[in-house]
Amino acid sequence: MKQIKIIAIFLSLLLLLEGCSKTNNDTEAKSSNSSTSVSTANTSNLTNEKVQQAVDKTLDWTKVGGKAEVLGIQEIPQQNAAIVDIRFDDFRYNADQSRTPIAKDKKSPPPPSAGSPNFSSEMYKAVTQMVRVERYSGKGVGTLTHYNDGRWVLTEINFNLIRLTSNLEIQ
């Protein structure tokens, strides 16, 4: 009689565990389907063309010529981010002596006159504030951040060991 009770309890527990497992699997399937549809809805506004506009606006302040073309976007949902692959083709930008981008409308100071009493300091200023045009062809990477209100924002562009920060919403 004790053996029958033990077997009945064992079978009841087994059936209970099986029922919990099915309920859990059904819940997981429903949640994965809903997260897929949410993910699809959130990325529908993330296109190469829209990201290209943000990249162009971010680079425009220093760009003198050439182009930076968005090749593709790789979403990373676990990090609420996306990586943008960018190809730079003879991209030219104004830079200071350390190759740091500066405004495209900035000009180098005029050289000092040879007879100036402050020739050394004026020459130092002219050399250190000289504007040069840098060129780059190659790969670059942009970072997009996905906020919980659904917005995607271009937060930075990296190329040729240079990092430009941004805060442009993809529209």
C-alpha positions in Angstrom: 0.0 0.0 0.0 2.9 2.4 0.8 4.5 1.6 -2.5 1.3 2.5 -4.4 1.1 5.9 -2.6 4.8 6.6 -3.3 4.3 5.7 -7.0 1.1 7.9 -7.2 3.0 10.8 -5.6 5.9 10.3 -8.0 3.6 10.2 -11.1 1.7 13.3 -9.8 5.0 15.2 -9.5 6.2 14.0 -12.9 2.9 15.2 -14.5 3.1 18.5 -12.7 6.7 19.1 -13.9 5.7 18.2 -17.4 2.8 20.7 -17.3 5.1 23.5 -16.0 7.6 22.7 -18.8 5.0 23.1 -21.5 3.7 26.3 -20.0 7.2 27.7 -19.8 8.0 26.7 -23.4 4.8 28.3 -24.6 5.6 31.5 -22.8 9.1 31.6 -24.2 7.7 31.0 -27.7 5.2 33.9 -27.3 7.8 36.2 -25.9 10.3 35.5 -28.6 7.7 36.1 -31.2 6.7 39.4 -29.6 10.3 40.5 -29.2 11.0 39.7 -32.9 8.0 41.9 -34.0 9.1 44.7 -31.6 12.7 44.5 -33.0 11.4 44.6 -36.6 9.2 47.6 -35.8 12.1 49.5 -34.1 14.5 49.0 -37.0 12.1 49.9 -39.8 13.4 53.5 -39.7 17.0 52.5 -39.7 18.0 52.5 -43.4 21.3 53.1 -45.1 20.0 56.3 -46.7 18.9 57.8 -43.4 22.1 56.9 -41.7 24.0 58.3 -44.7 22.4 61.7 -44.1 23.5 61.6 -40.4 27.1 60.6 -41.4 27.2 63.4 -44.0 26.0 66.0 -41.4 28.5 64.8 -38.8 31.4 65.1 -41.3 30.3 68.2 -43.1 32.0 70.7 -40.6 35.5 69.5 -41.6 35.0 67.9 -45.0 36.8 69.5 -47.9 36.3 66.8 -50.5 35.9 63.1 -51.2 33.2 61.0 -49.8 32.2 58.7 -46.9 29.7 56.0 -48.0 27.5 53.9 -45.6 28.0 50.3 -46.7 25.7 48.6 -44.2 24.3 48.5 -40.6 24.7 45.7 -38.2 22.3 45.8 -35.3 23.4 44.5 -31.8 20.1 44.3 -29.9 21.7 43.1 -26.7 23.6 46.4 -26.4 20.8 48.6 -27.8 23.3 49.7 -30.5 24.2 49.2 -34.1 27.5 49.4 -36.0 27.7 51.2 -39.3 30.3 50.2 -41.8 31.6 53.2 -43.7 33.9 53.4 -46.8 36.0 56.6 -47.1 37.0 57.3 -50.7 39.7 60.1 -51.0 38.0 61.8 -48.0 39.7 65.2 -47.4 39.3 67.2 -44.3 40.9 70.2 -42.6 43.3 69.2 -39.8 45.8 70.7 -37.4 49.4 69.6 -37.1 48.4 66.5 -35.1 45.9 65.4 -37.8 43.0 66.4 -35.6 40.0 67.5 -37.7 39.2 71.2 -37.5 36.6 73.4 -39.1 36.7 73.5 -42.9 36.5 77.3 -43.0 39.6 77.8 -40.7 42.6 79.3 -42.5 46.3 79.3 -41.6 47.6 82.5 -40.1 49.8 84.6 -42.4 53.6 84.1 -42.1 55.4 86.8 -40.2 57.4 89.4 -42.0 61.1 88.9 -42.0 61.8 92.2 -40.3 59.3 91.8 -37.4 60.7 92.3 -33.9 58.6 89.3 -32.7 59.6 87.1 -35.7 60.3 84.0 -33.5 57.0 84.0 -31.6 55.0 84.9 -34.8 56.7 82.1 -36.7 56.0 79.6 -33.9 52.3 80.7 -33.9 52.1 80.4 -37.7 53.7 76.9 -37.7 51.6 75.5 -34.8 48.3 77.0 -36.1 48.9 75.9 -39.7 45.9 74.2 -41.4 46.5 71.3 -43.6 44.3 69.1 -45.7 44.5 65.4 -44.7 43.3 62.6 -47.0 42.0 59.2 -46.1 40.7 56.2 -48.1 39.7 53.1 -46.3 37.3 51.7 -43.7 35.5 53.5 -41.0 32.9 52.6 -38.4 30.0 54.5 -36.9 28.1 53.8 -33.7 24.4 54.1 -33.4 22.6 54.1 -30.0 19.0 52.8 -29.7 17.0 54.6 -26.9 14.0 53.1 -25.2 11.7 55.6 -26.8 12.5 54.1 -30.2 15.0 56.8 -31.4 18.3 55.8 -33.1 21.1 58.3 -32.6 24.5 58.5 -34.4 26.9 58.9 -31.5 30.4 58.6 -33.1 32.4 58.0 -36.3 35.9 56.4 -36.2 38.3 56.4 -39.1 42.1 56.6 -39.5 42.6 56.6 -35.7 40.3 59.6 -35.4 37.1 59.6 -33.3 34.4 62.2 -34.1 31.5 62.4 -31.6 28.0 63.2 -32.7 24.5 63.4 -31.4 22.3 63.2 -34.5 19.0 61.5 -34.5 18.3 59.2 -37.5 15.2 60.6 -39.2 
